[in-house]
Amino acid sequence: MKQLIVALALLVAFSAPGSAHKFEKGDIVIEHPWTRATAPGAAVGVGYLAITNNGKEVDKLTGGTFDGAGNVEIHEMKMDGDKMLMRQLKDGLEIKPGETVKFSPGGYHLMFVGLKKPIANGPNIKGSLTFEKAGAVDVTYKVESLGAMKSSDADHSGMKMDDSEMKHDHAQ
């Protein structure tokens, strides 16, 4: 019996970190939320992740929270000729059934506006994402180094995007 308890404890200890970066509520799955450390005095930070809608109805990401920020905005970056344009999606972002929307540098991202203090490399930061149907989903953002282009614990092999892929990665 003692060996069984030790084995279960080890299983929990070694499986928890891998599952800690996936958050689910209803049909919505959020994977690998992360942010970058910011320079002293920075007023904004950025957030990246992937959102999958496993349901049969459209859901819409409308906002969220980030500990230490006044507001969370949804933004899109895209090329217009030779210019990179960024705009806030004030009406939110639809996540269609069977779709995965990827937030990554140079594409969709979250803006953490009104930072009360710089985002420090190391400790994770709690927040939430708000959806029209799924409601609020609590998440934890892994903090990467200043200038990081991907999270160190996520497989981003499928997250390379060109202009034709930027909006949505359709599930087959």
Rosetta silent file (secondary structure, phi, psi, omega in degrees, C-alpha in Angstrom):
SEQUENCE: MKQLIVALALLVAFSAPGSAHKFEKGDIVIEHPWTRATAPGAAVGVGYLAITNNGKEVDKLTGGTFDGAGNVEIHEMKMDGDKMLMRQLKDGLEIKPGETVKFSPGGYHLMFVGLKKPIANGPNIKGSLTFEKAGAVDVTYKVESLGAMKSSDADHSGMKMDDSEMKHDHAQ
SCORE:     score description
SCORE:     0.000 S_00000001
   1 L     0.000  -41.445  179.651    0.000    0.000    0.000 S_00000001
   2 H   -62.892  -38.962  178.502    2.836    2.369    0.866 S_00000001
   3 H   -64.802  -37.213  178.572    4.458    1.715   -2.530 S_00000001
   4 H   -64.589  -43.381  179.322    1.158    2.534   -4.267 S_00000001
   5 H   -63.554  -43.463  178.575    0.886    5.856   -2.410 S_00000001
   6 H   -63.816  -43.011  179.911    4.499    6.744   -3.301 S_00000001
   7 H   -62.741  -43.266  178.068    3.902    5.792   -6.956 S_00000001
   8 H   -64.562  -40.578  178.463    0.738    7.934   -7.122 S_00000001
   9 H   -62.080  -42.748  177.887    2.526   10.863   -5.498 S_00000001
  10 H   -65.074  -40.311  178.161    5.334   10.629   -8.064 S_00000001
  11 H   -60.368  -46.561  178.597    2.821   10.407  -10.913 S_00000001
  12 H   -63.958  -44.502 -178.173    1.054   13.554   -9.730 S_00000001
  13 H   -61.737  -39.193 -177.217    4.332   15.396   -9.146 S_00000001
  14 H   -89.608  -16.085  179.173    5.654   14.663  -12.626 S_00000001
  15 H   -94.718  -22.381 -176.391    2.399   15.073  -14.557 S_00000001
  16 H   -61.417  -45.745 -177.716    1.225   18.359  -13.018 S_00000001
  17 H   -59.978  -38.764 -179.648    3.674   20.742  -14.755 S_00000001
  18 H   -67.679  -33.603 -177.994    2.741   19.523  -18.244 S_00000001
  19 H   -87.965  -10.244 -176.427   -0.970   19.874  -17.646 S_00000001
  20 L   -71.658  -10.672 -177.099   -0.667   23.234  -15.897 S_00000001
  21 L  -110.094   24.874  175.762   -0.455   25.060  -19.193 S_00000001
  22 E  -131.961  127.917 -176.051   -3.750   23.866  -20.654 S_00000001
  23 E  -127.733  133.538 -176.504   -7.015   25.397  -19.481 S_00000001
  24 E  -131.907  142.991  170.971  -10.489   24.203  -20.444 S_00000001
  25 E  -151.244  120.994 -176.224  -14.037   25.372  -19.896 S_00000001
  26 L    58.821 -127.053 -178.194  -16.926   23.907  -21.817 S_00000001
  27 L   -90.914   -1.057 -176.429  -15.871   23.615  -25.454 S_00000001
  28 E   -95.369  131.814  176.652  -12.996   26.112  -25.176 S_00000001
  29 E  -123.281  126.512  179.430   -9.392   24.927  -24.745 S_00000001
  30 E  -115.355  125.328 -178.036   -6.610   27.446  -24.065 S_00000001
  31 E  -121.132  141.520  172.102   -3.034   26.235  -24.411 S_00000001
  32 E    50.926   53.666  173.685    0.321   27.693  -23.397 S_00000001
  33 E   -66.203  132.688  179.110   -0.552   31.249  -22.329 S_00000001
  34 E  -149.022  161.963  178.594    2.673   33.227  -22.016 S_00000001
  35 E  -142.138  169.805  176.698    3.983   36.758  -21.832 S_00000001
  36 E  -104.471  149.503  168.432    7.326   38.516  -21.981 S_00000001
  37 L   -62.490  150.410  179.713    9.106   40.317  -19.187 S_00000001
  38 L  -113.985  160.186  176.521    8.943   44.083  -19.731 S_00000001
  39 L   -73.371  154.720  176.318   11.489   46.846  -19.353 S_00000001
  40 L   -55.262  137.458  178.197   11.233   49.112  -16.299 S_00000001
  41 L    84.866   -3.866  179.695    8.588   51.794  -16.823 S_00000001
  42 L   -64.366  137.793 -179.413    6.729   49.881  -19.572 S_00000001
  43 L   -96.525  -14.083 -178.878    3.009   50.672  -19.579 S_00000001
  44 E  -134.837  153.651  172.179    1.962   47.664  -21.688 S_00000001
  45 E  -130.711  174.843 -179.695    2.751   43.971  -21.990 S_00000001
  46 E  -127.096  153.869  177.658    1.740   41.296  -24.490 S_00000001
  47 E  -132.762  144.513 -178.974    0.177   37.864  -24.205 S_00000001
  48 E  -133.062  155.676 -177.737    0.205   34.863  -26.513 S_00000001
  49 E   179.971 -177.745  172.090   -1.613   31.513  -26.532 S_00000001
  50 E  -129.345  136.785  179.366   -3.732   29.186  -28.645 S_00000001
  51 E  -121.041  126.647  176.938   -7.529   28.894  -28.341 S_00000001
  52 E  -116.351  135.690  174.992   -9.460   25.914  -29.716 S_00000001
  53 E  -105.429  106.802  179.231  -13.246   25.728  -29.979 S_00000001
  54 L   -90.082    6.092 -176.619  -14.274   22.068  -29.775 S_00000001
  55 L   -88.295 -169.835 -179.446  -17.976   22.957  -29.825 S_00000001
  56 L  -109.725    1.405  179.563  -20.615   23.201  -32.519 S_00000001
  57 L  -127.387  152.291  175.064  -21.252   26.937  -32.119 S_00000001
  58 L   -64.733  139.766  168.843  -19.151   30.047  -32.612 S_00000001
  59 E  -124.406  159.605 -176.289  -17.804   31.575  -29.409 S_00000001
  60 E  -129.295  127.464  171.751  -16.169   34.971  -29.148 S_00000001
  61 E   -76.437  122.760 -175.968  -13.196   36.085  -27.083 S_00000001
  62 E  -113.783  -12.317 -179.408  -14.239   39.485  -25.731 S_00000001
  63 E   162.495 -153.840  179.935  -11.511   40.360  -23.222 S_00000001
  64 E   169.892 -167.209  177.287   -9.976   39.241  -19.988 S_00000001
  65 E  -132.521  159.599  176.069   -7.915   40.157  -16.966 S_00000001
  66 E  -149.468  117.550 -178.652   -4.200   40.140  -16.160 S_00000001
  67 L   -54.253  124.329  179.031   -2.948   40.606  -12.597 S_00000001
  68 L    95.574    3.305  177.562   -1.136   43.917  -12.487 S_00000001
  69 L  -123.959  149.557  179.156   -2.777   45.457  -15.574 S_00000001
  70 L   -77.146  -28.950 -172.630   -5.717   47.826  -15.818 S_00000001
  71 E  -156.761  151.867  173.891   -7.161   46.338  -19.009 S_00000001
  72 E  -119.939  125.960  179.531   -6.734   43.496  -21.506 S_00000001
  73 E  -117.724  150.384  176.270   -7.264   44.241  -25.202 S_00000001
  74 E   -99.133  126.916 -177.605   -7.357   41.890  -28.197 S_00000001
  75 E  -126.687  156.931  175.753   -5.119   43.042  -31.071 S_00000001
  76 E  -128.473  136.202  171.863   -4.289   41.934  -34.593 S_00000001
  77 E  -116.439  139.842  175.064   -1.103   42.637  -36.538 S_00000001
  78 E  -157.169  159.659  179.369   -0.906   42.129  -40.279 S_00000001
  79 E   -84.289  137.344  172.210    1.027   43.300  -43.273 S_00000001
  80 E  -126.280   94.364 -171.762   -0.469   45.905  -45.594 S_00000001
  81 L    67.755 -120.512  179.502    1.993   46.040  -48.459 S_00000001
  82 L  -102.118   11.836 -179.531    5.321   46.806  -46.806 S_00000001
  83 E  -110.505  137.404  173.282    3.775   48.187  -43.604 S_00000001
  84 E   -90.248  122.559 -179.943    2.979   46.241  -40.442 S_00000001
  85 E  -110.198  142.252  174.974   -0.371   47.403  -39.077 S_00000001
  86 E  -125.047  136.337  176.760   -1.750   46.780  -35.598 S_00000001
  87 E  -143.044  149.476  175.795   -5.353   47.324  -34.588 S_00000001
  88 E   -80.735  138.260  175.828   -7.503   46.615  -31.573 S_00000001
  89 L   -96.940   83.238 -173.599  -10.410   44.226  -32.147 S_00000001
  90 L   -63.138  -26.645  179.687  -12.932   46.134  -30.032 S_00000001
  91 L   -91.266    4.143  179.472  -15.760   43.727  -30.868 S_00000001
  92 L    91.519 -171.293 -176.943  -13.691   40.687  -29.893 S_00000001
  93 E  -134.643  120.388  178.498  -12.530   37.717  -31.957 S_00000001
  94 E   -72.249  138.671  173.503  -14.759   34.887  -33.142 S_00000001
  95 E  -117.670  106.994 -175.761  -13.554   31.334  -32.612 S_00000001
  96 L   -76.791  157.755  178.234  -15.482   29.106  -35.033 S_00000001
  97 L   -55.824  134.135  178.044  -16.350   25.464  -34.293 S_00000001
  98 L    77.415    5.833 -175.051  -13.383   23.158  -34.875 S_00000001
  99 E  -102.402  148.697  170.105  -11.007   26.090  -35.178 S_00000001
 100 E  -117.977  124.646  176.765   -7.763   26.929  -33.400 S_00000001
 101 E  -107.709  126.541 -174.994   -6.784   30.582  -33.281 S_00000001
 102 E  -106.067  128.687  176.280   -3.135   31.187  -32.487 S_00000001
 103 E  -103.029  116.108 -176.740   -1.886   34.316  -30.758 S_00000001
 104 L  -150.893  163.377  179.195    1.815   34.784  -31.521 S_00000001
 105 L   -53.174  131.581 -179.980    4.347   37.536  -32.241 S_00000001
 106 L    88.535    1.219 -179.464    3.413   39.257  -35.502 S_00000001
 107 L  -136.565 -140.340  174.900   -0.219   38.114  -35.411 S_00000001
 108 E   -63.659  146.012  175.321   -3.040   38.100  -32.931 S_00000001
 109 E  -161.089  163.278  173.686   -1.986   39.004  -29.409 S_00000001
 110 E   -99.003  141.742  174.199   -3.332   40.333  -26.132 S_00000001
 111 E  -109.709  124.684  175.656   -2.255   43.748  -24.894 S_00000001
 112 E   -95.850  103.209 -170.918   -1.993   44.176  -21.127 S_00000001
 113 E   -98.562  142.783  177.468   -2.615   47.901  -20.784 S_00000001
 114 L    73.728   45.623  178.355   -1.863   50.072  -17.765 S_00000001
 115 L   -59.474  133.664  179.389    0.747   47.886  -16.084 S_00000001
 116 L   -82.421  -22.662  176.065    1.103   48.824  -12.435 S_00000001
 117 L  -156.962  160.919  179.822    4.674   47.451  -12.381 S_00000001
 118 L   -60.556  151.433  172.849    6.979   45.766  -14.912 S_00000001
 119 L   -80.265  120.784 -175.855    6.377   42.121  -15.732 S_00000001
 120 L   -93.187  138.446  177.099    9.294   40.290  -14.108 S_00000001
 121 L   -63.711  130.272  175.760   10.951   37.267  -15.695 S_00000001
 122 L   125.414  -82.423 -173.439   10.231   34.165  -13.671 S_00000001
 123 L   -69.944  139.568  175.859    7.025   34.054  -11.665 S_00000001
 124 L   -68.803  156.619 -178.442    3.845   33.087  -13.495 S_00000001
 125 E  -125.651  132.888 -179.011    0.994   35.619  -13.569 S_00000001
 126 E   -82.858  153.124  176.816   -2.679   34.836  -13.158 S_00000001
 127 E  -167.244 -167.081  175.964   -5.408   36.190  -15.386 S_00000001
 128 E  -151.719  160.442  172.040   -8.549   35.177  -17.212 S_00000001
 129 E  -121.378  140.379 -176.284  -10.045   35.228  -20.679 S_00000001
 130 E  -112.577  130.119  179.934  -13.693   36.095  -21.236 S_00000001
 131 E  -120.584  149.744  178.946  -15.864   34.452  -23.892 S_00000001
 132 L   -58.401  -44.607 -175.846  -19.462   35.214  -24.883 S_00000001
 133 L   -97.935  -45.744 -176.106  -20.617   31.622  -24.340 S_00000001
 134 L   -74.521  -20.555 -177.452  -17.968   29.917  -22.207 S_00000001
 135 E    80.210 -154.470 -177.763  -17.702   32.867  -19.801 S_00000001
 136 E   -82.472  134.760  177.472  -14.525   33.581  -17.846 S_00000001
 137 E  -121.373  117.019  177.775  -11.700   31.037  -18.023 S_00000001
 138 E   -70.800  135.754  178.097   -8.919   31.356  -15.438 S_00000001
 139 E  -135.706  165.304  173.396   -5.427   31.025  -16.922 S_00000001
 140 E  -126.696  124.500 -179.887   -1.833   31.367  -15.780 S_00000001
 141 E   -90.662  126.006  172.768    0.662   33.134  -18.050 S_00000001
 142 E   -76.538  134.753  179.846    4.205   31.801  -18.085 S_00000001
 143 E   -97.119  120.732  177.552    6.647   34.732  -18.051 S_00000001
 144 E  -102.387  174.638 -177.492    9.501   34.465  -20.565 S_00000001
 145 L   -69.571  157.347  175.697   12.522   36.726  -20.984 S_00000001
 146 L   -54.748  127.821  179.126   12.354   40.179  -22.519 S_00000001
 147 L    87.075   -0.286  179.302   12.319   39.767  -26.306 S_00000001
 148 L   -59.164  142.482  178.727   11.300   36.075  -26.294 S_00000001
 149 L  -105.938   -6.065  174.983    9.595   35.003  -29.522 S_00000001
 150 L  -159.499  163.153  177.762    8.045   31.806  -28.128 S_00000001
 151 L   -78.837  139.677 -177.556    7.360   30.073  -24.854 S_00000001
 152 L   -70.926  -16.403 -177.686   10.102   27.715  -23.744 S_00000001
 153 L  -111.315    9.009 -179.086    7.642   24.970  -22.754 S_00000001
 154 L  -110.676  147.776  172.685    5.276   24.976  -25.744 S_00000001
 155 L   -87.586  107.113 -178.687    5.544   23.158  -29.036 S_00000001
 156 L  -104.337   22.884 -177.165    5.153   25.960  -31.536 S_00000001
 157 L   -60.437  -29.672  179.427    6.029   23.920  -34.580 S_00000001
 158 L   -95.292   10.378 -173.065    2.570   24.593  -36.001 S_00000001
 159 L  -102.621   10.409  174.890    2.525   28.263  -35.057 S_00000001
 160 L   -75.175  133.871 -176.370    4.443   29.717  -37.995 S_00000001
 161 L  -132.006  142.735  166.375    2.119   31.994  -39.884 S_00000001
 162 L  -112.989 -179.221 -175.285    2.125   33.882  -43.106 S_00000001
 163 L   -57.693  -34.541 -177.183   -0.505   36.421  -44.131 S_00000001
 164 L   -72.918  -22.291 -178.843   -2.798   33.745  -45.575 S_00000001
 165 L   -99.031   -7.814 -166.144   -2.812   31.780  -42.292 S_00000001
 166 L   -59.718  -37.624 -173.884   -2.923   34.661  -39.858 S_00000001
 167 L   -70.026  -56.693 -174.273   -6.624   34.708  -39.144 S_00000001
 168 L  -147.467  148.171  172.792   -7.376   31.071  -38.402 S_00000001
 169 E  -106.319  103.354 -174.548   -5.872   27.610  -38.532 S_00000001
 170 E   -75.306  132.183  176.095   -8.795   25.440  -39.617 S_00000001
 171 L   -73.834  144.157 -179.369   -9.016   21.998  -38.083 S_00000001
 172 L   -88.986    0.000    0.000   -9.366   19.207  -40.596 S_00000001
